[in-house]
Amino acid sequence: MSDELERARKDWEDGALKQAPPELKESFQTSSEIPLDPIYLPNESAGTYLESQGFPGELPYTRGVQPTMYRGRMWTIRQYAGYASAEETNRRFRYLLEQGQSGLSVAFDLPTQIGYDADDPVADGEVGKVGVSISCLEDMQILFDGIPLDKVSTSMTINAPAAVLLAMYIAVAKSQGADPSTLRGTIQNDILKEYIARGTYIFPPTPAMRLITDVISYCQEHVPKWNTISISGYHMREAGCTAVQEVAFTLANAIAYVEAALSSGMEVDEFAPQLAFFFNAHNDVLEEVAKFRAARRLWAQIMKERFGAKDPRSLRLRFHTQTAGSTLTAQQPENNVVRVALQALAAVLGGTQSLHTNSMDEALGLPTETAARLAL
């Protein structure tokens, strides 16, 4: 290792370990008490390494958005769940939290996703089928009954009616006595990938984008800890794109959202820290790890050089990962346990902030409690 790179490593360690919990300074060793370095570096010149990789928690964030990554902060265990009525989904949420889940992720049924009440004739046969049915504020109150919203972070996979569902969520939180400024979570709110890959859009692109920027502006002022959008490559990958295309299309959509927010009059560092991403994890472990690392590096460069972001939080690509539903087999579903484990490994080695592992029986139907616990 060059002297310059050794000095850079020492500077990083001094800074990173100051931010880490005290017990971390004693834990860099294996279970056999073999010492481990806080970081390992390749044998190359300092300039080449620092430009392409950098240290964890520093530009260009190739090696992660936090200096000590999972030694200092674990990824959020956030299993995607929702089916039938609000009462039944509430029971599943409570079960998952009791089993050790650390964040909620709400699946809504198709009528809710495209703005129909459960009693609309158009919704016939689809109510509660692939997610929970939410038609009114009372449904949302039942969904989160007994779950303190100021103590748990919640991700909601909702796009076209995202503003409505977020308003309901905030109303429920207020009814519990929570201050909206303390709420943590994410709404997907990504309409562009709906036009590309899923189809649950309601409005034409221009008013749909206006709704998104209005939500971004509102949350920036009133719900500052909330991720206002989850820019999603997952669904495009499920629809058949490659890993390279997943990153390309996702970042292209992200650029469009940033440009729309800027055009509405917001400053980039006002809203960019609340942007989040959502990626797929497939079977090719090395390709998937490289994909996540490349996405972080590209986003930091785009935000810094194209949009002039100054706040380090604006440069950090934070993302949730879900293992690949399209790789699950309905025959001999126990095979899915191994596939999902490898995909989860790729997400963790790639530096995800949040993770959902598919249940082994999801190719057949909604997960059973046993399969959901195994996935956890």
Secondary structure by P-SEA (a helix, b strand, c coil): ccaaaaaaaaaaaaaaaaaccaaaaacccccccccccccccccccaaaaaaccccccccccccccccccccccccccccccccccaaaaaaaaaaaaaacccbbbbbbccccccccccccccccccccccbbbbccaaaaaaaacccccccbbbbbccccaaaaaaaaaaaaaaaaccccccccccccccaaaaacccccccccaaaaaaaaaaaaaaaaccccccccccccaaaaaaacccaaaaaaaaaaaaaaaaaaaaaaccccccccccccbbbbbccaaaaaaaaaaaaaaaaaaaaaccccccccccccccbbbbccccccccccaaaaaaaaaaaaaaaaaacccbbbbbccccccccccaaaaaaac
